[in-house]
Amino acid sequence: MTNVKEGQLGHLFFTGASSFLEANENFVQALVGASAHCAIHASEDIFDANGLKLWAGGQPIGERLLDRLSNRRLRKPIELCVYAADPIAAAGIAETIEARVAGSPDLGALFAQALGNVLKVVRTIAPNPTELMLLSVMRHSGRDMMGHAALVSAIALATAGMDDIHPDLTRILTRASLLHDVGELYLPMTLFNSSDARSPAQIREIRSHVLIGAQVAIELARAGPVVGHLIASSHERLDGWGYPRALRAADLSRPAQALSFAEAMAPLLGSGTNGLRRAAVAARLVPGEFAPGMVNWIVRLGTSRPVTLQDGASAAAIGMDLLQIQAVLSRLRPLLKDPEKRETTEVCAAAAGWFKAVDALIDELRRAGIESAISCGMSVEPQDDTEHIELSVLSEEMRYRIRELRIRVELAQADSPGLGSSALVIEVLELLHACERAPARRDSLGARRPAVMSWSRLYSVGVREIDEQHRVLVGLLNRLGAANDGESPGVVVADTLAALVKYVGEHFACEERLMKEHGYADTASHVAAHGELAARVGQLVARQENAAAVSLDELTVFLRQWLIAHILNADMALGVALNAKGVR
């Protein structure tokens, strides 16, 4: 059952013609895996469509079930023929919530006033045997699905409590929250475990879990259409940037808004130290994404929490992240605002929607003071522990939303040949990919992966001498990315640093000569930016010489971010000024 498509709401009711008579292999594997941790038995004899008995009622579920069900159509869905003999019941779910809250000061602060009511509601729900079986399989899936579902349920109930939602609806909301990700059990585990970039087809498949889960809840668990529709809305956003149906606030009930908010906040709140502070930053990042009352609640609690600085990204790395993000968004904005005349009506309409998303992110950088600091030549690196957390979260959340925009563009491109051939769409995707931090490298077998940074006209400043020198620097960067397991990382880093020191000096001297010759107005801040890079490279060289090894990834990420940020910001402005003086 993976054929439910985005946008199809008609499936969310049970007509009597089951969608689950062919057992889903991924679910059966999860069922068998869970049976190693809790007792799962057949509640009745299991037959195929031709009346052949495949499994005897009362018999424990085991590995042989996979073979017995393979390629067979069943008389009755397998989910309705099994039960958990020792399921996780409502009391166990309440205990899971209590344990999560007790183990986290941030969650303790969040639920200081609401925990009693949340647990009271959870203890009053009465899941039926199929729901209990599904929750038990989720509990033993190996990905903490039950822990996540319990936390989402608690957050949703706490936010619903602020709206004084009727008790019957809160119980429905609880059931929907607990089952909101059950559709993931019906998809290949590799989709969720892989760290590789996912294709548009894989992303579409992952996102199908929402509608699959809604159908499971309605048809199999018989949880009712309201539960199903809440699950189908669990990944929506009030501004229309969620999935699977891109609903807006007017289409989402208050319980649906509570579930959507809880689903987005739970990973941040459960992330450990500073979780509540991180959630507060994320909740207010894009105005209109979540209900104002919910945002105000978490921001009020989050901003009052003390900050604990952890080992992680350095202040310099966070500053470089923000410079790169601002540079890419600033380059995207004019591209999307005024598409070239050769672009089709379809492309222009799509660009208008993407422009709104980019504009909202630029507004957030403006509110955070990043844009004005850059324009004034000031550092955007955090200056204290509080700024370190705030700007670190801002950077991560900006990258998340840029990734979401890239996914939306890629899916639109895959669906429409007209978008796929558009030069604008190709440039937009290239810029969005430029915000990715992870470098591309050769794998252990030496197979070539895409260049860390591909040169294109997007990076041309319109001055041949400067462009040629930038190409050399991009070549140095791609030399790092092409390093394979057969080469000594220390040698590659040392050689690259030596070449970088030499070539950066020559390149900066060239740019500064052109600035002086043509009376460039912003020479002082541009030269200061050169000095910052030279100092940073000097620090890396000193570390390498003092046996404090600089890793391939660290140098690759740093050089890539600096090139993108500097070319798209300072060098583009220089190129415009030099072009105006006739320098090409």
PyMOL commands that set and color helices and strands:
alter all, ss='L'
color gray80, all
select helices_A, chain A and resi 25-35+64-69+78-80+90-102+105-110+115-124+129-139+145-162+167-179+182-186+190-193+200-207+209-220+225-232+249-251+254-269+275-283+292-303+315-337+345-367+370-375+385-415+417-420+423-433+457-459+464-481+489-517+523-545+552-580
alter helices_A, ss='H'
color red, helices_A
select strands_A, chain A and resi 40-42+46-47+53-55+82-84
alter strands_A, ss='S'
color yellow, strands_A
deselect
rebuild
show_as cartoon
